[in-house]
Amino acid sequence: MTTTMAAGLVVLDTATASAAVTPFGHDCTDQNGVRFCPTATLDQRVPSWDGTPLDVDVTLPATGSGPFPTVVILHGLGEDKTAFEDTSPEGSQALTYHYNTNYYAKRGYAVVTPTVRGFGGSCGAASRSSAGCEKGWVRLDDYRYEARDVQHLLGQLVDQGVADPAALGVTGISYGGGTSAQLAFLKDRVGLPDGSFTPWTSPAGTSLRIAAAYPRWGWADLVTALVPNGRLTDTAPADYAADISPFGVPKLSYTTFLYLISQLFGTVAPEGADPHSDLTAWYKAILKGEPYTGTAIQGLLQSMKYKGTTAIPGVPAPMLVENGWTDDLFTAQQALALYNQALAASPGADVSLQLGDTGHPGASNRNDVVARLVDAGSAFFDAKLRGLGTAPAAQSVSLSPMSCPAGAPTPAAVRAASWAAAHPGTLSYTWSGLQSSTSTGLNFLGAVDRDPVLGILPGTLGDIVTGLITGTVTVDSLGAMLGGDSTKFGPLFSQALQKSDPCKTSIALPPANGIIATGPVRTKAYTLAGMPQVTATIRNIGADSQLNAQLWDVAPNGTEILVSRGVVRVKANQSGPVTFQLNGNAYTFAAGHRPRLDLLTSYSPYSRPGNGLSTIYATSVRVQLPTVQVSP
């Protein structure tokens, strides 16, 4: 058998064509230069390790019988196996450009696209009553379930001679990005329901391991992503104990949106049926607010450690991590948490970073930036799984700066050998005067226009999310209101994802009820590259509260652009110094512009306001902006 390379694609001599390959026993058909081998009916689904039926497709190169280097592509929350199935390498939409089944199969890979349990044909809304789905509900990316499902499927393909056990890769976006990161840290182990680990082997006994992982838009610690308390930093791995104490500030619009997606398209466990997957009880407790005590909150805190990577010890498989500066759900901080967790396990860990204006709303996902990142991702897989070309150097970072206004040329990426080397300078300033901000209690809809969810959701979807937040729609009546028909909502989600504009400008108006720290004007441009840090001396008089930070770029013409935001939980009657970081960005402040930091005790509906009244007094507010320039 001989192989040649043409335009980056694998071309096999026709003499290598062999007997039909049937992954999972499924027939394959020719499809634009590849072979597509689908699960065509519910009866053809593949039972997972616990019997849950999984709807999974495989796409193969045009010829050859295997074993092939193999890439699993995992979809996002509410989607199914078709999300990244396409019939051309360029893809039919921006997010499938060079990131789809046809693209990778033409490069010589077997491509596995499963529907994760609880969605689609894997016991989702349309198939939940089918055989084997009695407990096939959403486990919220629990590595003892969703990640183990992927391991089980790969093991079967290895035993069938389809997948090469020495060349197994995994990637995914959002929900699939979370699983991809988990699989990287699991590497050659399986997580068991009791929390212990066992070696990963195929059903026939072949030892297996992930050789490369490319998680996109994922997370390390789901608590810090959905309910941040401000204790996560860019210089240390996530610490689950610190991240849950105190209980953080829920991203209210996003948690509502994600719960709605799960109800619309998935199968959610009946309330009280599964303490590790009790999404409804957890959401009700978050919606209710302080005090965050009781059975539901305790169950959430005990279970969330299995929904990320912080409870998985050891050095991960080679990993290229992508997250978005402007992603208000799974922020760039989550990528740094994965990066730092790998380096804490081993200073020589093979992990590298991609950060850009990509991800969930409010990211713009500009075509040229997405293309830059996914092409680097495929080069990473080629190097790690096929021995072709070179992968990014271990611990290196590639930062794609945000470009404003929309349509402006894309700046060159900032590349560095390490995270610290990407921002050798610091612009610091301090605002010393005494200021205060008073919480307004339950004021859910105060900043809708800047909210990454309600600011873009069309019609019916926006009304449902608003109704859940304000109480005019109850969780218990949600199912009946939706009528069981989720198909009509699918296009609305796709439309919403295309509407984010992180370059949105507004008139520069410092908030009347805010603590404000305005920075200096510089005569030359400088580029923020990292997580802005805020330190202040505070005194909170009253109930549990919060400080919501927004960093603005204020132009000489009186307009402003939101550059970054973040939040820190402030406990009842807390006093003394507080330090926390914002979500971060790579953003250039033009000559003559100035940064301005606003600190607010309420920023709804993005952050859930506290139930009690409080006033936070602050002095000596210090802002530190990490910069590309040594002397900004």
ZAMARGU-4260 file (C-alpha; in steps of 0.2 Angstrom, whole numbers, plus 5000, padded with zeros to 4 digits):
<rodrens>
0) 5000/5000/5000 | 5007/5017/4995 | 5002/5034/5001 | 5005/5052/4993 | 5000/5069/4999
5) 4991/5082/4989 | 4985/5099/4995 | 4986/5093/5013 | 4974/5078/5009 | 4978/5059/5010
10) 4977/5050/4993 | 4977/5031/4994 | 4981/5021/4978 | 4965/5012/4972 | 4975/4996/4974
15) 4972/4998/4993 | 4954/4997/4992 | 4948/4983/5002 | 4933/4973/5009 | 4919/4984/5015
20) 4922/4992/5032 | 4906/4992/5044 | 4910/5002/5060 | 4898/4997/5073 | 4890/4985/5060
25) 4884/5000/5050 | 4885/5000/5031 | 4894/5014/5023 | 4890/5024/5007 | 4901/5036/4996
30) 4899/5054/5001 | 4909/5067/4991 | 4926/5058/4992 | 4923/5050/5009 | 4913/5035/5016
35) 4898/5039/5028 | 4893/5026/5040 | 4878/5031/5050 | 4867/5025/5063 | 4852/5025/5052
40) 4838/5020/5064 | 4835/5019/5083 | 4837/5000/5082 | 4855/5002/5076 | 4861/5013/5091
45) 4876/5007/5100 | 4874/5002/5118 | 4886/5011/5130 | 4895/5003/5145 | 4879/5004/5155
50) 4867/5000/5141 | 4862/5018/5137 | 4859/5018/5118 | 4870/5030/5108 | 4867/5037/5091
55) 4884/5038/5083 | 4890/5040/5065 | 4908/5037/5058 | 4915/5045/5043 | 4930/5036/5034
60) 4943/5040/5021 | 4937/5035/5003 | 4948/5019/5003 | 4957/5008/5015 | 4951/4996/5029
65) 4960/5003/5044 | 4965/5005/5057 | 4965/5024/5054 | 4970/5038/5065 | 4954/5043/5073
70) 4946/5060/5079 | 4930/5061/5089 | 4921/5078/5086 | 4909/5081/5100 | 4894/5094/5099
75) 4888/5107/5110 | 4873/5107/5123 | 4856/5104/5114 | 4864/5099/5098 | 4867/5081/5091
80) 4879/5071/5080 | 4875/5081/5064 | 4882/5097/5071 | 4899/5094/5063 | 4894/5082/5049
85) 4897/5091/5032 | 4900/5086/5014 | 4914/5098/5010 | 4930/5102/5019 | 4925/5121/5019
90) 4909/5117/5028 | 4892/5124/5025 | 4893/5137/5039 | 4907/5147/5047 | 4909/5136/5062
95) 4912/5120/5052 | 4925/5128/5040 | 4940/5115/5041 | 4931/5108/5056 | 4920/5094/5050
100) 4918/5076/5046 | 4922/5078/5027 | 4938/5088/5031 | 4946/5076/5043 | 4941/5060/5033
105) 4949/5068/5018 | 4965/5070/5028 | 4965/5051/5032 | 4956/5051/5048 | 4941/5040/5054
110) 4929/5053/5061 | 4917/5048/5075 | 4902/5059/5079 | 4891/5053/5093 | 4876/5061/5100
115) 4879/5063/5118 | 4868/5054/5131 | 4852/5064/5134 | 4851/5073/5117 | 4845/5068/5100
120) 4844/5050/5096 | 4854/5046/5112 | 4838/5047/5123 | 4835/5065/5120 | 4818/5074/5118
125) 4813/5064/5102 | 4819/5047/5108 | 4818/5047/5127 | 4804/5034/5127 | 4814/5022/5116
130) 4821/5006/5123 | 4836/5008/5135 | 4833/5026/5139 | 4825/5024/5156 | 4840/5033/5164
135) 4847/5041/5149 | 4846/5058/5155 | 4858/5073/5154 | 4872/5071/5166 | 4879/5088/5163
140) 4896/5082/5156 | 4900/5070/5170 | 4917/5062/5166 | 4910/5046/5174 | 4896/5045/5160
145) 4898/5056/5145 | 4917/5054/5144 | 4916/5036/5147 | 4903/5034/5133 | 4916/5041/5121
150) 4930/5029/5128 | 4918/5014/5126 | 4914/5019/5108 | 4933/5021/5104 | 4936/5004/5112
155) 4924/4995/5101 | 4931/5004/5085 | 4949/4998/5090 | 4942/4980/5092 | 4934/4981/5075
160) 4951/4987/5067 | 4944/5004/5062 | 4953/5015/5075 | 4972/5015/5078 | 4974/5013/5097
165) 4990/5023/5096 | 4982/5038/5087 | 4966/5042/5096 | 4961/5061/5096 | 4946/5070/5103
170) 4939/5088/5100 | 4923/5097/5103 | 4915/5114/5105 | 4907/5120/5122 | 4899/5105/5130
175) 4910/5094/5119 | 4925/5105/5123 | 4922/5101/5141 | 4922/5082/5138 | 4937/5084/5127
180) 4947/5092/5141 | 4941/5078/5153 | 4947/5065/5141 | 4964/5073/5140 | 4966/5072/5159
185) 4959/5055/5160 | 4971/5050/5146 | 4973/5031/5149 | 4960/5029/5163 | 4941/5027/5165
190) 4932/5037/5179 | 4920/5025/5188 | 4903/5030/5196 | 4911/5029/5214 | 4924/5042/5209
195) 4938/5030/5207 | 4949/5027/5192 | 4953/5011/5182 | 4964/5008/5167 | 4956/5011/5150
200) 4955/4995/5139 | 4944/4991/5124 | 4931/4977/5127 | 4944/4965/5120 | 4957/4970/5132
205) 4968/4982/5122 | 4976/4996/5133 | 4970/5013/5126 | 4975/5031/5129 | 4971/5048/5121
210) 4985/5054/5111 | 4979/5072/5107 | 4965/5083/5113 | 4959/5100/5106 | 4945/5106/5118
215) 4937/5122/5111 | 4926/5134/5122 | 4926/5122/5137 | 4931/5123/5155 | 4941/5116/5169
220) 4928/5120/5183 | 4910/5121/5179 | 4906/5130/5196 | 4918/5145/5192 | 4911/5146/5174
225) 4892/5146/5179 | 4893/5153/5197 | 4910/5162/5199 | 4915/5169/5216 | 4931/5178/5209
230) 4944/5167/5217 | 4950/5160/5201 | 4966/5167/5194 | 4977/5165/5178 | 4992/5160/5188
235) 4986/5144/5196 | 4975/5129/5193 | 4957/5130/5198 | 4955/5125/5217 | 4938/5117/5218
240) 4937/5120/5237 | 4941/5138/5235 | 4929/5140/5220 | 4914/5134/5230 | 4918/5144/5246
245) 4909/5156/5246 | 4896/5151/5234 | 4898/5163/5219 | 4887/5174/5209 | 4876/5165/5197
250) 4877/5170/5178 | 4858/5171/5179 | 4854/5174/5160 | 4866/5160/5155 | 4861/5147/5168
255) 4843/5150/5163 | 4847/5149/5144 | 4856/5133/5147 | 4843/5125/5158 | 4830/5130/5144
260) 4841/5121/5131 | 4842/5106/5141 | 4823/5105/5143 | 4819/5109/5125 | 4831/5097/5117
265) 4836/5085/5130 | 4830/5073/5144 | 4832/5080/5161 | 4831/5069/5176 | 4815/5070/5186
270) 4817/5081/5200 | 4825/5071/5215 | 4828/5056/5205 | 4847/5058/5203 | 4857/5068/5216
275) 4871/5070/5204 | 4861/5076/5189 | 4847/5085/5197 | 4847/5100/5185 | 4829/5106/5190
280) 4832/5106/5209 | 4849/5115/5206 | 4841/5128/5194 | 4827/5132/5206 | 4839/5134/5220
285) 4850/5146/5210 | 4834/5156/5204 | 4829/5157/5222 | 4845/5165/5228 | 4853/5168/5245
290) 4855/5160/5257 | 4863/5146/5246 | 4860/5132/5258 | 4849/5116/5258 | 4849/5099/5250
295) 4849/5105/5232 | 4864/5117/5234 | 4874/5104/5244 | 4870/5091/5230 | 4876/5103/5217
300) 4892/5107/5226 | 4895/5088/5229 | 4892/5084/5210 | 4900/5098/5201 | 4918/5091/5204
305) 4914/5077/5192 | 4908/5090/5179 | 4926/5097/5175 | 4944/5092/5177 | 4949/5097/5194
310) 4945/5080/5202 | 4956/5071/5188 | 4974/5070/5194 | 4989/5067/5183 | 4997/5074/5167
315) 4985/5076/5153 | 4988/5070/5135 | 4995/5083/5123 | 4982/5097/5123 | 4979/5112/5112
320) 4966/5123/5122 | 4955/5136/5113 | 4943/5148/5123 | 4937/5166/5119 | 4941/5183/5126
325) 4924/5189/5122 | 4915/5173/5127 | 4904/5177/5143 | 4900/5159/5147 | 4916/5149/5146
330) 4929/5163/5148 | 4948/5163/5144 | 4950/5160/5162 | 4944/5142/5160 | 4958/5139/5146
335) 4971/5146/5159 | 4964/5135/5172 | 4967/5119/5161 | 4984/5126/5156 | 4989/5129/5174
340) 4982/5112/5180 | 4993/5103/5167 | 5008/5113/5172 | 5005/5110/5190 | 5005/5091/5186
345) 5021/5092/5177 | 5032/5108/5172 | 5035/5099/5155 | 5017/5096/5151 | 5013/5097/5133
350) 4999/5110/5133 | 4997/5126/5123 | 4984/5139/5121 | 4973/5148/5108 | 4964/5163/5113
355) 4953/5175/5102 | 4937/5183/5099 | 4928/5166/5098 | 4916/5156/5108 | 4898/5159/5115
360) 4890/5176/5115 | 4896/5189/5116 | 4910/5183/5104 | 4909/5188/5086 | 4918/5172/5079
365) 4925/5182/5064 | 4928/5170/5049 | 4946/5174/5047 | 4950/5171/5066 | 4940/5155/5067
370) 4950/5149/5051 | 4966/5153/5059 | 4963/5143/5075 | 4955/5128/5067 | 4969/5126/5054
375) 4981/5126/5069 | 4970/5113/5077 | 4971/5102/5062 | 4990/5104/5061 | 4991/5099/5079
380) 4981/5083/5076 | 4992/5079/5060 | 5008/5081/5071 | 5002/5071/5086 | 4991/5057/5077
385) 5000/5055/5060 | 5018/5062/5063 | 5016/5075/5050 | 5022/5093/5052 | 5024/5101/5069
390) 5013/5105/5083 | 5013/5121/5093 | 5028/5121/5106 | 5023/5115/5123 | 5016/5129/5134
395) 5016/5141/5120 | 5002/5153/5118 | 4994/5162/5102 | 4983/5177/5106 | 4972/5184/5093
400) 4967/5202/5098 | 4950/5208/5097 | 4947/5220/5082 | 4935/5234/5082 | 4925/5241/5073
405) 4917/5226/5065 | 4925/5223/5048 | 4942/5231/5053 | 4957/5221/5048 | 4962/5206/5059
410) 4978/5210/5069 | 4992/5198/5069 | 4992/5185/5083 | 5002/5188/5098 | 5013/5173/5100
415) 5024/5169/5115 | 5033/5154/5123 | 5023/5155/5139 | 5008/5164/5146 | 5019/5175/5157
420) 5029/5180/5141 | 5014/5186/5132 | 5012/5201/5143 | 5029/5207/5150 | 5022/5224/5154
425) 5009/5231/5166 | 4999/5248/5166 | 4994/5251/5183 | 4983/5266/5191 | 4975/5269/5208
430) 4959/5279/5212 | 4960/5283/5230 | 4944/5292/5235 | 4930/5285/5245 | 4916/5278/5234
435) 4901/5267/5237 | 4888/5257/5228 | 4871/5251/5235 | 4862/5235/5230 | 4845/5237/5224
440) 4838/5220/5229 | 4828/5210/5216 | 4830/5220/5200 | 4832/5207/5187 | 4832/5216/5171
445) 4843/5231/5174 | 4856/5229/5159 | 4847/5219/5146 | 4856/5228/5131 | 4873/5222/5137
450) 4868/5205/5142 | 4875/5191/5131 | 4859/5181/5131 | 4844/5193/5132 | 4853/5206/5122
455) 4853/5194/5106 | 4839/5181/5109 | 4825/5183/5096 | 4806/5184/5101 | 4799/5168/5109
460) 4816/5162/5116 | 4819/5179/5124 | 4802/5180/5131 | 4804/5162/5139 | 4821/5167/5147
465) 4814/5183/5153 | 4799/5174/5160 | 4809/5161/5170 | 4820/5175/5177 | 4805/5186/5183
470) 4794/5172/5188 | 4780/5174/5176 | 4785/5157/5168 | 4788/5144/5181 | 4800/5129/5180
475) 4786/5117/5183 | 4775/5124/5169 | 4789/5125/5156 | 4787/5108/5148 | 4768/5110/5145
480) 4771/5128/5138 | 4784/5121/5126 | 4772/5108/5120 | 4785/5095/5117 | 4789/5103/5100
485) 4808/5108/5101 | 4811/5108/5082 | 4804/5126/5079 | 4817/5133/5091 | 4832/5126/5083
490) 4834/5139/5070 | 4832/5153/5083 | 4847/5147/5093 | 4858/5147/5077 | 4852/5165/5073
495) 4856/5171/5090 | 4874/5164/5089 | 4877/5175/5074 | 4871/5192/5083 | 4885/5195/5095
500) 4894/5212/5093 | 4908/5214/5105 | 4913/5230/5097 | 4896/5238/5101 | 4898/5256/5106
505) 4888/5268/5117 | 4889/5285/5125 | 4902/5285/5139 | 4891/5287/5155 | 4899/5282/5171
510) 4885/5273/5182 | 4877/5284/5195 | 4877/5270/5208 | 4895/5263/5204 | 4912/5264/5211
515) 4923/5271/5197 | 4942/5271/5193 | 4947/5280/5178 | 4964/5277/5170 | 4977/5288/5162
520) 4977/5294/5143 | 4992/5287/5134 | 5000/5296/5119 | 5004/5280/5110 | 4993/5264/5108
525) 4996/5249/5120 | 4989/5231/5119 | 4980/5223/5134 | 4984/5204/5134 | 4978/5195/5149
530) 4967/5196/5164 | 4965/5214/5172 | 4967/5213/5191 | 4957/5224/5203 | 4962/5227/5221
535) 4952/5238/5233 | 4949/5240/5251 | 4931/5238/5255 | 4918/5238/5269 | 4901/5229/5265
540) 4887/5235/5277 | 4873/5223/5275 | 4869/5206/5267 | 4879/5195/5255 | 4883/5206/5240
545) 4894/5206/5225 | 4906/5218/5215 | 4903/5217/5196 | 4917/5225/5186 | 4916/5232/5169
550) 4932/5238/5160 | 4928/5251/5146 | 4939/5259/5133 | 4933/5277/5133 | 4937/5286/5116
555) 4940/5305/5115 | 4924/5307/5106 | 4914/5302/5121 | 4910/5284/5116 | 4915/5268/5125
560) 4917/5249/5121 | 4916/5236/5134 | 4933/5227/5135 | 4931/5215/5149 | 4921/5210/5164
565) 4921/5200/5180 | 4913/5197/5197 | 4918/5194/5215 | 4907/5188/5229 | 4907/5199/5244
570) 4901/5191/5260 | 4889/5200/5273 | 4898/5213/5283 | 4915/5209/5274 | 4929/5222/5276
575) 4947/5223/5271 | 4956/5221/5255 | 4949/5211/5240 | 4958/5206/5224 | 4950/5198/5209
580) 4953/5196/5190 | 4942/5200/5175 | 4939/5188/5161 | 4952/5196/5151 | 4955/5201/5133
585) 4968/5205/5120 | 4963/5223/5115 | 4972/5238/5109 | 4969/5255/5117 | 4972/5268/5104
590) 4982/5283/5107 | 4972/5296/5116 | 4960/5283/5124 | 4958/5279/5142 | 4952/5264/5152
595) 4938/5266/5165 | 4933/5253/5178 | 4916/5252/5185 | 4911/5242/5200 | 4893/5238/5203
600) 4883/5229/5217 | 4870/5224/5204 | 4872/5219/5185 | 4857/5210/5181 | 4852/5199/5172
605) 4869/5193/5168 | 4873/5192/5187 | 4859/5187/5199 | 4857/5201/5211 | 4857/5198/5229
610) 4841/5196/5239 | 4846/5208/5253 | 4851/5226/5253 | 4869/5231/5256 | 4881/5246/5253
615) 4899/5243/5248 | 4911/5257/5252 | 4928/5256/5243 | 4944/5266/5243 | 4961/5263/5235
620) 4954/5255/5220 | 4970/5248/5210 | 4968/5242/5192 | 4983/5232/5184 | 4982/5229/5165
625) 4994/5216/5158 | 5001/5223/5142 | 5011/5217/5127 | 5022/5232/5128 | 5035/5232/5142
630) 5033/5250/5145 | 5015/5255/5140
</rodrens>
